[in-house]
Amino acid sequence: MNRLEKYLEVSPRIREALDNNRPVVTLESTIISHGMPYPRNVETALKVEEVVRSCGAEPATVAVIGGKLKVGISEEEITHLGKKGLGVIKASRRDLPVLCARGEDGATTVAATMILSALAGVQVFATGGVGGVHRGAETTMDISADLEELAETPVMVVCAGAKSILDLGLTLEYLETKGVTVLGYQTEELHAFYTRKSGFKVDYRMDTPEEIAAAFSAKEDLGLRGGMLVTNPIPEEYSMDHKVIDAAIEQALADAKAQGIHGKETTPFLLARVKDLTGGDSLDSNIQLVYNNARLAARTACALQTLEQA
């Protein structure tokens, strides 16, 4: 047994799909524990898996359970994370060794989910929004590990852009410096999570899952390190008013500063506060954009599999 096998557990369902060259899409678990309250979190996580299946791919929700790095957790394990909620450690790259050594649970962030995806051999991952450069980072240096992971780990991340609580301009600058390609699905504008508008441009527009798959395949063929970020706009009917969401974010940021919130507690606090300030509308938008990203990720994974078998 190699050393990795001590920690990594790929479920039989996912292993069978990979061994038979069927498309697989990974899903993160921080959205379950830290993204929304129980039981909505569990309902959403199971529905996202259904969406991936309906589009022809096999879903693999990722988490750390009892110190094991699991790719393809069960419904019971999803429910366990949902009920435990904020009591579960929000696990990024730095947390994985300690959780494995201690035999503890962890809900994987974008960065950690990318790592586990790559270890299992999965190339496509769907999430809500990625982390980025926080507002005020010029003094706090608060930059999400998600960005560094995108520069290092060969996994395509399909999302609704960077979370709008962030400094989107600096996030794009950071990704450019790290050589990460940012694609827009059927748009040239970077999406800002809850809203379709940000005022910033992506690197390239792609109009079909096949185009996205071809770009990622070419990156891999060229031996270029790192992943690729695919931004997918929230459906128009669920998009929030740009001014409303900006006002809520500004208030949430002021509240976080007043309460001394910082580090990895920042994003869960801001998202929860924005939800309260918008009367729950932001949570509904969040759920719909995750479903939308799961559809695109599944279709792209299918296109990538077809390309690799050609």
Backbone as numpy.savetxt, mean C-alpha at the origin, in Angstrom:
# Nx Ny Nz CAx CAy CAz Cx Cy Cz
16.87 -27.04 5.77 16.02 -25.84 5.77 16.90 -24.59 5.77
16.67 -23.69 4.79 17.46 -22.47 4.82 16.93 -21.54 5.91
17.70 -20.52 6.22 17.38 -19.65 7.35 16.07 -18.90 7.14
15.79 -18.51 5.89 14.57 -17.76 5.61 13.32 -18.58 5.94
13.39 -19.89 5.70 12.24 -20.76 5.95 11.83 -20.82 7.42
12.73 -20.43 8.30 12.39 -20.35 9.73 11.31 -19.31 9.98
11.28 -18.29 9.12 10.40 -17.14 9.36 9.29 -16.96 8.33
9.59 -17.25 7.06 8.64 -16.98 5.99 7.67 -18.14 5.80
6.37 -17.83 5.82 5.33 -18.83 5.57 4.42 -18.36 4.45
4.53 -19.00 3.31 3.64 -18.72 2.19 2.52 -19.75 2.26
1.28 -19.31 2.30 0.16 -20.24 2.47 0.11 -21.22 1.31
-0.39 -22.44 1.55 -0.49 -23.43 0.47 -1.25 -22.90 -0.75
-2.28 -22.10 -0.51 -3.07 -21.53 -1.61 -2.21 -20.63 -2.50
-1.39 -19.80 -1.88 -0.53 -18.88 -2.64 0.64 -19.63 -3.27
1.21 -20.57 -2.55 2.30 -21.37 -3.09 1.85 -22.12 -4.34
0.64 -22.68 -4.27 0.10 -23.42 -5.42 -0.09 -22.50 -6.62
-0.58 -21.28 -6.38 -0.78 -20.32 -7.47 0.56 -19.93 -8.10
1.56 -19.65 -7.27 2.87 -19.26 -7.78 3.53 -20.40 -8.55
3.43 -21.61 -8.00 4.04 -22.77 -8.67 3.41 -23.06 -10.02
2.14 -22.65 -10.18 1.43 -22.91 -11.43 1.31 -21.66 -12.30
2.17 -20.66 -12.01 2.24 -19.44 -12.82 0.90 -18.71 -12.93
0.17 -18.67 -11.82 -1.07 -17.89 -11.79 -0.80 -16.56 -11.10
-1.44 -15.49 -11.55 -1.17 -14.17 -10.98 -1.58 -14.04 -9.52
-0.74 -13.40 -8.75 -1.00 -13.17 -7.32 -0.83 -11.68 -7.03
-1.70 -11.14 -6.18 -1.60 -9.74 -5.74 -1.53 -9.73 -4.21
-0.50 -9.10 -3.67 -0.41 -8.98 -2.21 -1.18 -7.76 -1.73
-1.60 -7.83 -0.46 -2.37 -6.76 0.19 -1.78 -6.53 1.57
-1.69 -5.28 1.98 -1.10 -4.97 3.29 -2.09 -5.19 4.42
-1.59 -5.16 5.65 -2.47 -5.39 6.80 -2.55 -4.20 7.76
-1.74 -3.17 7.56 -1.86 -1.98 8.42 -3.23 -1.34 8.27
-3.78 -1.42 7.06 -5.12 -0.86 6.85 -6.16 -1.57 7.72
-5.90 -2.83 8.06 -6.82 -3.59 8.91 -6.71 -3.12 10.36
-5.49 -3.05 10.86 -5.29 -2.73 12.28 -5.35 -1.23 12.57
-4.80 -0.43 11.68 -4.66 1.00 11.96 -5.48 1.90 11.04
-6.06 1.33 9.99 -6.72 2.16 8.99 -8.18 2.46 9.24
-8.87 1.58 9.94 -10.31 1.77 10.18 -10.76 0.91 11.36
-11.90 1.24 11.94 -12.36 0.52 13.14 -12.95 -0.86 12.83
-12.97 -1.74 13.85 -13.62 -3.04 13.75 -15.14 -2.83 13.88
-15.98 -3.54 13.11 -15.67 -4.64 12.19 -15.49 -4.20 10.73
-15.55 -2.87 10.50 -15.44 -2.37 9.12 -14.10 -2.78 8.51
-13.06 -2.84 9.33 -11.74 -3.19 8.82 -11.70 -4.62 8.27
-12.31 -5.55 9.01 -12.32 -6.95 8.58 -13.19 -7.12 7.34
-14.35 -6.51 7.36 -15.26 -6.57 6.19 -14.56 -6.06 4.94
-13.85 -4.94 5.08 -13.16 -4.34 3.93 -12.04 -5.25 3.45
-11.25 -5.79 4.36 -10.13 -6.66 3.98 -10.61 -7.89 3.22
-11.70 -8.49 3.68 -12.23 -9.68 2.99 -12.83 -9.31 1.64
-13.46 -8.15 1.57 -14.04 -7.68 0.30 -12.94 -7.39 -0.72
-11.83 -6.81 -0.28 -10.71 -6.54 -1.19 -10.20 -7.85 -1.78
-10.11 -8.88 -0.96 -9.68 -10.19 -1.48 -10.66 -10.70 -2.55
-11.95 -10.51 -2.30 -12.97 -10.91 -3.28 -12.80 -10.16 -4.60
-12.51 -8.87 -4.49 -12.33 -8.04 -5.69 -11.16 -8.56 -6.52
-10.05 -8.88 -5.86 -8.88 -9.41 -6.57 -9.24 -10.72 -7.28
-9.94 -11.60 -6.59 -10.34 -12.88 -7.20 -11.25 -12.67 -8.41
-12.18 -11.73 -8.28 -13.14 -11.49 -9.37 -12.46 -10.98 -10.63
-11.24 -10.46 -10.48 -10.50 -9.92 -11.62 -9.42 -10.89 -12.11
-9.45 -12.12 -11.61 -8.59 -13.16 -12.17 -7.28 -13.44 -11.47
-7.03 -12.80 -10.32 -5.78 -13.05 -9.59 -6.08 -13.63 -8.21
-5.05 -14.14 -7.58 -5.18 -14.72 -6.24 -4.71 -13.69 -5.21
-5.56 -13.35 -4.23 -5.16 -12.35 -3.23 -4.34 -12.97 -2.10
-3.33 -12.22 -1.64 -2.50 -12.68 -0.53 -2.32 -11.53 0.46
-3.14 -11.51 1.50 -2.97 -10.51 2.54 -1.75 -10.90 3.37
-0.93 -9.90 3.68 0.38 -10.13 4.30 0.38 -9.58 5.73
1.00 -10.31 6.66 1.11 -9.85 8.05 2.17 -10.67 8.76
2.55 -10.21 9.94 3.41 -10.99 10.83 2.51 -11.54 11.93
2.44 -12.86 12.03 1.59 -13.52 13.03 2.47 -14.43 13.88
2.55 -14.13 15.17 3.36 -14.95 16.06 4.81 -15.07 15.62
5.34 -13.99 15.06 6.74 -13.99 14.62 6.98 -14.60 13.26
5.93 -15.08 12.61 6.06 -15.65 11.26 5.67 -14.61 10.22
6.48 -14.50 9.17 6.20 -13.58 8.06 5.25 -14.31 7.11
3.98 -13.97 7.17 2.97 -14.73 6.45 2.48 -14.02 5.19
2.49 -14.74 4.10 1.98 -14.25 2.82 0.76 -15.10 2.47
-0.43 -14.50 2.63 -1.67 -15.24 2.42 -2.27 -15.68 3.75
-2.62 -14.72 4.61 -3.19 -15.08 5.92 -4.65 -15.49 5.77
-5.14 -16.21 6.77 -6.50 -16.76 6.73 -7.52 -15.72 7.18
-8.80 -16.02 6.98 -9.87 -15.14 7.45 -9.81 -14.98 8.96
-9.47 -16.06 9.67 -9.35 -16.01 11.13 -8.23 -15.05 11.55
-7.13 -15.08 10.81 -6.00 -14.20 11.13 -6.32 -12.74 10.81
-7.07 -12.53 9.72 -7.52 -11.17 9.40 -8.41 -10.64 10.52
-9.32 -11.48 10.99 -10.23 -11.08 12.09 -9.44 -10.80 13.36
-8.43 -11.62 13.63 -7.57 -11.41 14.81 -6.92 -10.03 14.76
-6.37 -9.65 13.62 -5.73 -8.34 13.48 -6.76 -7.22 13.61
-7.95 -7.44 13.03 -9.00 -6.44 13.08 -9.48 -6.17 14.49
-9.64 -7.22 15.27 -10.10 -7.06 16.65 -9.01 -6.46 17.54
-7.78 -6.84 17.29 -6.66 -6.34 18.10 -6.38 -4.87 17.79
-6.65 -4.46 16.54 -6.57 -3.06 16.14 -5.25 -2.39 16.45
-5.32 -1.25 17.12 -4.12 -0.47 17.41 -3.17 -1.18 18.37
-3.62 -2.29 18.95 -2.75 -3.08 19.81 -1.72 -3.87 19.03
-1.89 -3.95 17.71 -0.92 -4.62 16.84 0.17 -3.61 16.46
1.41 -4.06 16.47 2.51 -3.18 16.08 2.43 -2.89 14.58
2.57 -1.62 14.24 2.63 -1.20 12.83 4.05 -1.50 12.35
4.17 -2.53 11.51 5.49 -3.08 11.20 6.03 -2.61 9.85
7.18 -1.93 9.92 7.92 -1.55 8.72 9.20 -2.39 8.69
10.12 -2.07 7.80 11.35 -2.84 7.65 12.08 -3.00 8.99
12.21 -1.92 9.74 13.00 -1.96 10.98 12.41 -2.88 12.03
11.10 -3.13 11.96 10.42 -3.90 13.00 10.47 -5.41 12.76
10.66 -5.82 11.51 10.54 -7.25 11.18 11.48 -8.15 11.97
12.77 -7.81 12.11 13.66 -8.72 12.86 13.24 -8.92 14.31
12.79 -7.83 14.95 12.41 -7.91 16.36 11.12 -8.73 16.52
10.15 -8.51 15.64 8.89 -9.27 15.72 9.14 -10.75 15.51
10.04 -11.08 14.58 10.37 -12.49 14.34 11.07 -13.09 15.57
12.00 -12.36 16.12 12.76 -12.87 17.27 11.88 -13.04 18.50
10.91 -12.14 18.68 10.05 -12.19 19.87 8.78 -13.02 19.67
8.51 -13.41 18.44 7.30 -14.17 18.18 6.02 -13.36 18.31
6.09 -12.08 17.91 4.95 -11.18 18.06 4.22 -10.94 16.75
3.05 -10.29 16.85 2.25 -9.93 15.68 2.67 -8.56 15.15
2.47 -8.37 13.86 2.71 -7.07 13.26 1.85 -6.89 12.02
1.28 -5.70 11.87 0.52 -5.36 10.67 1.48 -4.65 9.71
1.62 -5.18 8.52 2.65 -4.69 7.61 2.26 -3.40 6.89
3.21 -2.47 6.88 3.09 -1.24 6.12 3.38 -1.54 4.65
3.35 -0.49 3.82 3.73 -0.66 2.41 5.14 -1.23 2.31
6.08 -0.66 3.06 7.47 -1.12 2.98 7.61 -2.59 3.35
7.03 -2.99 4.48 7.15 -4.38 4.93 6.41 -5.33 3.99
5.27 -4.90 3.46 4.53 -5.75 2.52 5.33 -5.95 1.24
6.02 -4.91 0.79 6.90 -5.06 -0.38 7.99 -6.09 -0.12
8.59 -6.03 1.07 9.66 -6.98 1.41 9.15 -8.41 1.39
8.02 -8.65 2.06 7.46 -10.01 2.11 6.99 -10.48 0.74
6.48 -9.56 -0.06 6.06 -9.91 -1.43 7.26 -10.41 -2.23
8.35 -9.65 -2.15 9.56 -10.02 -2.90 10.13 -11.35 -2.41
10.13 -11.57 -1.09 10.63 -12.84 -0.54 9.82 -14.02 -1.05
8.50 -13.80 -1.24 7.62 -14.88 -1.70 7.60 -15.01 -3.21
8.12 -14.01 -3.92 8.13 -14.05 -5.38 6.89 -13.42 -6.02
6.24 -12.50 -5.30 5.06 -11.80 -5.83 5.50 -10.42 -6.30
5.06 -10.03 -7.51 5.55 -8.78 -8.10 4.56 -7.61 -8.03
3.29 -7.88 -7.71 2.28 -6.83 -7.73 1.58 -6.73 -6.38
1.43 -5.52 -5.89 0.89 -5.27 -4.56 -0.09 -4.09 -4.65
-1.28 -4.26 -4.07 -2.29 -3.19 -4.07 -2.47 -2.64 -2.67
-2.58 -1.32 -2.57 -2.79 -0.67 -1.28 -3.67 0.55 -1.48
-3.89 1.31 -0.39 -4.67 2.54 -0.49 -3.80 3.66 -1.01
-2.91 4.15 -0.14 -1.96 5.19 -0.53 -0.62 4.89 0.09
0.44 5.37 -0.53 1.78 5.16 0.01 2.15 6.29 0.96
3.12 6.00 1.82 3.68 7.05 2.66 4.57 7.95 1.83
5.09 8.98 2.45 5.94 9.89 1.70 6.64 10.87 2.62
6.95 12.02 2.07 7.60 13.08 2.85 6.51 13.87 3.58
6.60 13.90 4.90 5.58 14.61 5.68 5.77 16.12 5.57
4.69 16.84 5.72 4.77 18.30 5.73 5.63 18.72 6.91
6.54 19.66 6.65 7.47 20.09 7.69 8.70 19.22 7.80
8.90 18.31 6.84 10.03 17.37 6.92 11.38 18.07 6.84
11.40 19.31 6.34 12.67 20.05 6.28 13.24 20.30 7.68
12.39 20.21 8.71 12.89 20.34 10.09 12.76 19.04 10.88
11.76 18.21 10.56 11.54 16.98 11.34 12.25 15.77 10.74
12.58 15.83 9.43 13.15 14.68 8.70 12.21 13.48 8.71
10.91 13.73 8.78 9.92 12.65 8.82 9.59 12.23 7.38
10.26 11.19 6.95 10.10 10.65 5.60 9.79 9.17 5.72
8.71 8.73 5.10 8.28 7.34 5.22 9.30 6.38 4.63
9.47 5.24 5.32 10.34 4.17 4.81 9.79 3.57 3.51
8.51 3.83 3.21 7.92 3.32 1.96 8.72 3.79 0.75
9.18 5.04 0.78 9.88 5.61 -0.37 11.22 4.92 -0.60
11.94 4.66 0.48 13.22 3.97 0.36 13.01 2.54 -0.16
11.92 1.92 0.30 11.63 0.55 -0.15 11.33 0.51 -1.64
10.62 1.53 -2.11 10.33 1.61 -3.55 11.62 1.71 -4.36
12.64 2.30 -3.78 13.93 2.42 -4.47 14.74 1.13 -4.43
14.40 0.22 -3.51 15.22 -0.97 -3.29 14.59 -2.29 -3.74
13.27 -2.41 -3.60 12.62 -3.72 -3.69 11.78 -3.84 -4.96
11.97 -4.92 -5.73 11.35 -5.05 -7.06 9.88 -5.47 -7.06
9.03 -4.60 -6.53 7.60 -4.87 -6.47 6.85 -3.65 -7.00
5.84 -3.89 -7.83 4.98 -2.81 -8.32 3.92 -2.51 -7.27
3.79 -1.25 -6.90 2.80 -0.83 -5.91 1.70 -0.03 -6.61
0.47 -0.55 -6.54 -0.68 0.13 -7.14 -1.44 0.84 -6.02
-1.60 2.15 -6.14 -2.18 2.93 -5.06 -2.96 4.12 -5.63
-3.54 4.90 -4.74 -4.26 6.11 -5.16 -3.38 7.34 -4.97
-2.09 7.18 -5.17 -1.14 8.26 -4.97 -0.65 8.28 -3.53
0.12 9.30 -3.20 0.56 9.47 -1.83 -0.60 10.05 -1.01
-0.63 9.69 0.26 -1.69 10.20 1.13 -1.65 11.73 1.14
-2.81 12.34 1.03 -2.88 13.80 0.87 -2.49 14.56 2.13
-2.24 13.86 3.24 -1.74 14.51 4.45 -0.25 14.84 4.30
0.38 14.40 3.20 1.82 14.54 3.01 2.16 15.76 2.16
3.46 16.04 2.04 3.96 17.05 1.11 4.18 16.34 -0.23
3.22 16.49 -1.14 3.26 15.72 -2.38 4.41 16.13 -3.29
4.71 17.43 -3.32 5.81 17.90 -4.15 7.14 17.31 -3.72
7.43 17.34 -2.43 8.68 16.77 -1.93 8.71 15.25 -2.07
7.55 14.63 -1.95 7.47 13.17 -2.14 7.89 12.80 -3.56
7.39 13.53 -4.54 7.77 13.28 -5.93 9.25 13.55 -6.17
9.78 14.62 -5.55 11.20 14.93 -5.69 12.06 13.80 -5.13
11.65 13.26 -3.99 12.40 12.17 -3.35 12.40 10.93 -4.25
11.22 10.61 -4.80 11.12 9.44 -5.68 11.96 9.63 -6.94
11.98 10.84 -7.47 12.81 11.12 -8.65 14.29 10.90 -8.34
14.72 11.41 -7.19 16.12 11.25 -6.77 16.48 9.77 -6.65
15.54 8.96 -6.17 15.79 7.54 -5.97 15.57 6.71 -7.24
15.16 7.36 -8.33 15.00 6.65 -9.60 13.75 5.80 -9.69
12.72 6.14 -8.92 11.47 5.37 -8.94 10.52 5.96 -9.98
10.08 5.14 -10.93 9.13 5.59 -11.95 7.74 5.71 -11.35
7.09 6.85 -11.57 5.73 7.09 -11.08 4.79 7.16 -12.29
3.90 6.19 -12.39 2.97 6.11 -13.51 1.57 6.55 -13.08
0.83 7.13 -14.00 -0.56 7.50 -13.76 -1.46 6.67 -14.65
-2.44 6.01 -14.06 -3.35 5.19 -14.85 -4.45 6.08 -15.44
-4.42 6.22 -16.76 -5.38 7.02 -17.51 -5.41 8.48 -17.06
-4.28 8.96 -16.59 -4.18 10.36 -16.16 -2.72 10.80 -16.16
-2.51 12.11 -16.28 -1.16 12.67 -16.18 -0.95 13.35 -14.82
-2.01 13.41 -14.01 -1.92 14.09 -12.72 -1.75 13.09 -11.59
-0.89 13.45 -10.64 -0.74 12.63 -9.44 -2.02 12.75 -8.61
-2.54 11.63 -8.18 -3.76 11.66 -7.37 -3.38 11.81 -5.91
-4.23 12.52 -5.18 -3.93 12.81 -3.78 -4.87 12.04 -2.86
-4.91 10.72 -3.05 -5.64 9.82 -2.17 -7.14 10.08 -2.21
-7.67 10.97 -1.38 -9.11 11.22 -1.33 -9.64 11.98 -2.53
-8.76 12.66 -3.23 -9.18 13.53 -4.33 -8.37 13.23 -5.59
-8.96 13.52 -6.74 -8.30 13.24 -8.02 -7.32 14.34 -8.42
-7.29 15.42 -7.67 -6.46 16.57 -8.05 -5.38 16.85 -7.02
-4.20 17.23 -7.53 -3.11 17.60 -6.63 -2.31 18.78 -7.18
-2.38 18.98 -8.51 -1.57 20.02 -9.13 -0.19 19.55 -9.53
0.12 18.26 -9.26 1.42 17.69 -9.62 1.26 16.64 -10.71
2.30 16.50 -11.53 2.28 15.56 -12.64 3.03 14.27 -12.29
2.55 13.15 -12.87 3.28 11.89 -12.79 4.35 11.87 -13.87
5.20 10.85 -13.87 6.25 10.76 -14.89 5.68 10.36 -16.25
4.79 9.37 -16.25 4.22 8.87 -17.50 2.77 8.45 -17.31
1.97 8.67 -18.34 0.58 8.21 -18.35 0.53 6.83 -19.00
-0.21 5.91 -18.42 -0.44 4.58 -18.98 -1.95 4.36 -19.06
-2.43 3.87 -20.19 -3.88 3.77 -20.38 -4.46 2.37 -20.24
-3.60 1.36 -20.13 -4.10 -0.01 -19.97 -3.22 -0.79 -18.99
-3.78 -1.83 -18.36 -2.96 -2.69 -17.51 -1.80 -3.33 -18.29
-2.04 -3.60 -19.56 -1.00 -4.21 -20.40 0.21 -3.28 -20.56
-0.05 -1.98 -20.71 1.05 -1.01 -20.81 1.86 -0.97 -19.52
1.15 -0.99 -18.40 1.82 -0.95 -17.10 2.69 -2.20 -16.93
2.12 -3.36 -17.27 2.85 -4.62 -17.15 4.10 -4.62 -18.04
3.98 -4.07 -19.24 5.11 -4.03 -20.16 6.24 -3.16 -19.61
5.89 -2.05 -18.98 6.90 -1.16 -18.40 7.62 -1.84 -17.25
6.87 -2.52 -16.39 7.49 -3.21 -15.25 8.36 -4.36 -15.74
7.89 -5.09 -16.74 8.65 -6.21 -17.28 9.97 -5.72 -17.88
9.92 -4.58 -18.58 11.13 -4.01 -19.16 12.12 -3.60 -18.07
11.60 -3.02 -16.98 12.46 -2.64 -15.85 13.20 -3.86 -15.30
12.46 -4.95 -15.15 13.06 -6.19 -14.65 14.09 -6.75 -15.63
13.75 -6.73 -16.92 14.68 -7.23 -17.95 15.98 -6.44 -17.96
15.88 -5.14 -17.69 17.06 -4.27 -17.68 17.89 -4.40 -16.41
17.35 -5.12 -15.44 18.08 -5.31 -14.20 18.13 -4.08 -13.33
17.14 -3.20 -13.50 17.10 -1.97 -12.70 16.53 -2.27 -11.32
17.21 -1.79 -10.31 16.83 -2.05 -8.93 15.56 -1.29 -8.56
14.82 -1.82 -7.60 13.67 -1.10 -7.05 12.36 -1.45 -7.69
11.32 -0.78 -7.21 9.97 -1.06 -7.67 9.45 -0.04 -8.65
8.13 0.08 -8.71 7.46 1.02 -9.60 6.17 1.44 -8.91
5.84 2.72 -9.00 4.64 3.23 -8.35 3.58 3.55 -9.40
2.43 2.88 -9.28 1.31 3.10 -10.19 0.22 3.83 -9.42
-0.12 5.03 -9.86 -1.16 5.80 -9.17 -2.46 5.71 -9.96
-3.51 5.35 -9.25 -4.81 5.07 -9.85 -5.84 6.00 -9.21
-6.51 6.87 -9.99 -7.40 7.85 -9.38 -8.61 7.23 -8.70
-8.98 7.79 -7.57 -10.21 7.38 -6.91 -11.38 7.60 -7.87
-12.35 6.68 -7.94 -13.49 6.90 -8.83 -14.15 8.26 -8.58
-14.55 8.90 -9.65 -15.10 10.27 -9.58 -16.21 10.41 -8.54
-17.10 9.39 -8.49 -18.25 9.50 -7.59 -17.87 9.45 -6.11
-16.65 8.98 -5.81 -16.21 8.91 -4.42 -15.14 9.94 -4.08
-14.73 10.70 -5.09 -13.71 11.72 -4.87 -14.26 12.84 -4.00
-13.46 13.30 -3.04 -13.90 14.35 -2.13 -13.51 15.73 -2.67
-14.24 16.74 -2.25 -13.93 18.11 -2.65 -12.54 18.50 -2.15
-11.72 18.99 -3.06 -10.33 19.32 -2.77 -10.22 20.30 -1.58
-11.07 21.32 -1.56 -11.01 22.34 -0.50 -11.43 21.77 0.85
-12.45 20.91 0.84 -12.93 20.30 2.09 -11.85 19.42 2.71
-11.22 18.59 1.89 -10.22 17.68 2.43 -8.97 18.43 2.87
-8.60 19.48 2.14 -7.43 20.28 2.53 -7.65 20.97 3.88
-8.86 21.49 4.08 -9.17 22.16 5.35 -9.11 21.17 6.51
-9.63 19.96 6.28 -9.60 18.93 7.32 -8.17 18.52 7.64
-7.34 18.40 6.60 -5.94 18.01 6.80 -5.19 19.08 7.60
-5.40 20.34 7.25 -4.73 21.43 7.96 -5.10 21.42 9.45
-6.38 21.17 9.74 -6.82 21.10 11.13 -6.20 19.90 11.84
-6.16 18.76 11.14 -5.58 17.55 11.72 -4.09 17.74 12.01
-3.38 18.39 11.09 -1.95 18.66 11.29 -1.72 19.55 12.51
-2.58 20.57 12.66 -2.47 21.46 13.82 -2.73 20.69 15.12
-3.71 19.79 15.09 -4.02 18.98 16.27 -2.86 18.05 16.63
-2.24 17.46 15.59 -1.12 16.55 15.82 0.05 17.29 16.47
0.31 18.50 15.97 1.40 19.30 16.53 1.12 19.66 17.99
-0.13 20.05 18.25 -0.51 20.46 19.61 -0.41 19.30 20.60
-0.65 18.08 20.10 -0.62 16.91 20.98 0.73 16.19 21.00
1.68 16.71 20.23 3.02 16.12 20.22 3.08 14.78 19.51
2.20 14.56 18.55 2.20 13.30 17.79 3.34 13.34 16.77
4.13 12.26 16.70 5.22 12.23 15.72 5.58 10.78 15.39
6.50 10.63 14.43 6.96 9.29 14.04 5.85 8.46 13.41
5.89 7.15 13.69 4.94 6.26 13.01 3.51 6.38 13.53
3.33 7.16 14.60 1.97 7.41 15.09 1.27 8.50 14.27
2.05 9.24 13.47 1.50 10.40 12.77 0.40 10.04 11.80
0.68 9.11 10.89 -0.30 8.80 9.83 -1.61 8.26 10.39
-1.59 7.25 11.29 -2.88 6.78 11.84 -3.66 7.90 12.54
-2.94 8.77 13.27 -3.62 9.88 13.95 -4.28 10.81 12.95
-3.53 11.21 11.91 -4.06 12.16 10.93 -5.25 11.58 10.17
-5.14 10.31 9.76 -6.25 9.69 9.02 -7.51 9.61 9.88
-7.34 9.24 11.15 -8.50 9.15 12.05 -9.11 10.53 12.29
-8.24 11.53 12.44 -8.74 12.89 12.69 -9.46 13.44 11.46
-8.92 13.18 10.28 -9.57 13.62 9.04 -10.93 12.94 8.89
-11.00 11.66 9.26 -12.28 10.94 9.22 -13.31 11.63 10.11
-12.91 11.99 11.31 -13.82 12.65 12.25 -14.26 14.02 11.72
-13.30 14.76 11.17 -13.59 16.12 10.69 -14.48 16.12 9.44
-14.45 15.01 8.68 -15.28 14.94 7.47 -16.56 14.14 7.70
-16.86 13.84 8.95 -18.08 13.11 9.25 -18.09 11.69 8.71
-16.92 11.11 8.57 -16.82 9.73 8.08 -16.72 9.60 6.57
-16.88 10.70 5.85 -16.82 10.64 4.39 -15.46 10.16 3.90
-14.38 10.56 4.60 -13.05 10.16 4.15 -12.84 8.66 4.28
-13.47 8.03 5.28 -13.36 6.58 5.43 -14.05 5.87 4.28
-15.23 6.34 3.90 -15.94 5.75 2.77 -15.11 5.87 1.49
-14.50 7.04 1.29 -13.66 7.24 0.11 -12.45 6.31 0.15
-11.86 6.17 1.33 -10.70 5.31 1.52 -11.02 3.87 1.10
-12.15 3.37 1.54 -12.54 1.99 1.22 -12.74 1.82 -0.28
-13.41 2.75 -0.92 -13.67 2.64 -2.35 -12.40 2.71 -3.19
-11.46 3.54 -2.77 -10.23 3.63 -3.55 -9.38 2.36 -3.41
-9.47 1.71 -2.25 -8.75 0.44 -2.08 -9.33 -0.62 -3.03
-10.66 -0.69 -3.12 -11.29 -1.64 -4.06 -10.84 -1.35 -5.48
-10.82 -0.08 -5.83 -10.45 0.33 -7.18 -9.00 -0.05 -7.49
-8.11 0.13 -6.52 -6.71 -0.23 -6.71 -6.53 -1.75 -6.83
-7.34 -2.49 -6.08 -7.26 -3.95 -6.14 -7.64 -4.45 -7.54
-8.64 -3.82 -8.14 -9.04 -4.22 -9.50 -7.90 -4.00 -10.50
-7.32 -2.81 -10.45 -6.23 -2.51 -11.39 -5.02 -3.40 -11.14
-4.69 -3.64 -9.89 -3.54 -4.49 -9.56 -3.76 -5.91 -10.08
-4.96 -6.44 -9.90 -5.26 -7.80 -10.36 -5.17 -7.90 -11.88
-5.73 -6.91 -12.57 -5.68 -6.93 -14.04 -4.25 -6.77 -14.55
-3.47 -5.97 -13.84 -2.07 -5.78 -14.23 -1.26 -7.04 -13.95
-1.53 -7.71 -12.83 -0.85 -8.97 -12.52 -1.15 -10.02 -13.57
-2.40 -10.06 -14.04 -2.78 -11.00 -15.11 -2.03 -10.67 -16.39
-1.93 -9.39 -16.72 -1.23 -8.97 -17.94 0.26 -9.28 -17.84
0.83 -9.12 -16.65 2.25 -9.40 -16.44 2.52 -10.90 -16.58
1.63 -11.71 -16.05 1.77 -13.16 -16.16 1.71 -13.60 -17.62
0.77 -13.02 -18.37 0.64 -13.34 -19.80 1.91 -12.96 -20.55
2.47 -11.82 -20.22 3.68 -11.33 -20.86 4.86 -12.25 -20.57
4.97 -12.70 -19.35 6.09 -13.55 -18.95 6.01 -14.95 -19.54
4.79 -15.37 -19.88 4.62 -16.71 -20.45 4.68 -16.70 -21.97
4.73 -15.50 -22.56 4.74 -15.39 -24.03 6.06 -15.90 -24.60
